[in-house]
Structures are given as structure tokens and as C-alpha cells.
Amino acid sequence: MPFAQFRGLPAAVIAISDDLPLSLLISIGFLVLTMTFVATTTDSMSFAMSQSCMTSGEPSPKLRATWALLIGITAAVLISLGDGGVDALQ
């Protein structure tokens, strides 16, 4: 098993999907679902945060993109910190 050196939930999902029939197709499906979830969550969060900056009307796409970029940078920093990233933030 090529992912035996990794631990945690992502490694468990990969290991389980490797044992299923059509494992490559299932792994690609998990990847697409995960990317869709992250994209829609980031879009919703950036809309909510940019809407809270407005007194009236729709937030501009530039403001939404700024918030999405800040959310992405924050997520990248937490991922780069590893398992203790959330604890370091708290």
C-alpha cells in the first residue's frame, strides 16, 4: 500500500478507496467532491464577509475576491503549520 506511511482520516479514505473496485474512479470522485465543497464554502464565506462590510446593496466582485483570497491565505498558513495549526491559532 503506497500510503501506509501516512496517518489520519485522509489516509484512511485513500486506503479504503484503494480496496474498492474502480478505485481510481472513486478516488477521482472524492477529489472532485472535495474541491467542489471547498470552492462553494469559500464562495459562501467570502460573500457573507463582504456583505457584512456593506451598509446596503450587493458587495462588489472585487471585495468578494479580496475576502476569498484572505480566506485562502489563512487556510494555507494553517495547513502549512500541520496538525497544530488550529491550536496555534487559538
C-alpha positions as CSV (number, residue, x, y, z in Angstrom):
1,M,0.0,0.0,0.0
2,P,1.7,3.3,-1.1
3,F,0.0,5.4,1.6
4,A,0.9,3.3,4.6
5,Q,3.4,5.8,5.9
6,F,0.6,8.5,6.3
7,R,-1.9,8.5,9.1
8,G,-5.2,10.1,9.8
9,L,-8.5,10.4,8.1
10,P,-7.3,11.4,4.6
11,A,-5.0,8.3,4.5
12,A,-7.9,6.1,5.7
13,V,-10.1,7.4,2.9
14,I,-7.4,6.7,0.3
15,A,-6.7,3.2,1.8
16,I,-10.4,2.3,1.8
17,S,-10.9,3.6,-1.8
18,D,-7.9,1.6,-2.9
19,D,-9.5,-1.6,-1.8
20,L,-12.8,-0.9,-3.7
21,P,-13.5,-1.9,-7.3
22,L,-12.8,1.0,-9.7
23,S,-10.6,2.6,-7.1
24,L,-9.2,5.2,-9.5
25,L,-12.6,6.4,-10.4
26,I,-13.7,6.5,-6.7
27,S,-10.6,8.5,-5.8
28,I,-11.2,11.0,-8.6
29,G,-14.8,11.3,-7.4
30,F,-13.6,12.0,-3.8
31,L,-11.2,14.6,-5.2
32,V,-13.9,16.3,-7.3
33,L,-16.4,16.3,-4.4
34,T,-13.8,17.8,-2.0
35,M,-12.8,20.5,-4.4
36,T,-16.4,21.4,-5.1
37,F,-17.1,21.6,-1.3
38,V,-14.1,23.8,-0.7
39,A,-14.9,26.1,-3.6
40,T,-18.6,26.6,-2.7
41,T,-17.8,27.0,1.0
42,T,-15.1,29.7,0.2
43,D,-17.6,31.5,-2.1
44,S,-20.3,31.5,0.6
45,M,-17.9,32.7,3.3
46,S,-16.5,35.4,1.1
47,F,-20.0,36.6,0.2
48,A,-21.1,36.7,3.9
49,M,-17.9,38.5,5.0
50,S,-18.1,41.1,2.2
51,Q,-21.8,41.6,2.8
52,S,-21.1,42.4,6.4
53,C,-18.8,45.2,5.2
54,M,-21.6,46.8,3.2
55,T,-24.3,49.1,4.6
56,S,-26.6,48.5,1.6
57,G,-26.6,46.8,-1.7
58,E,-24.6,43.9,-3.2
59,P,-20.9,43.6,-2.5
60,S,-18.6,44.2,-5.4
61,P,-16.9,41.2,-7.0
62,K,-13.5,42.8,-6.2
63,L,-14.4,42.9,-2.5
64,R,-15.6,39.3,-2.6
65,A,-12.4,38.2,-4.3
66,T,-10.3,40.0,-1.7
67,W,-12.1,38.1,1.1
68,A,-11.8,34.8,-0.8
69,L,-8.0,35.4,-1.2
70,L,-7.7,36.3,2.5
71,I,-9.6,33.1,3.5
72,G,-7.3,31.0,1.2
73,I,-4.2,32.5,2.6
74,T,-5.4,31.8,6.1
75,A,-6.2,28.2,5.2
76,A,-2.8,27.8,3.5
77,V,-1.0,29.0,6.6
78,L,-2.9,26.7,8.9
79,I,-2.3,23.7,6.6
80,S,1.4,24.6,6.5
81,L,1.6,24.6,10.3
82,G,0.4,21.0,10.3
83,D,-1.7,19.3,12.9
84,G,-1.1,22.0,15.5
85,G,-2.3,24.8,13.1
86,V,-5.7,25.3,14.7
87,D,-4.2,25.0,18.2
88,A,-1.6,27.7,17.3
89,L,-4.4,30.0,16.0
90,Q,-6.4,29.6,19.3
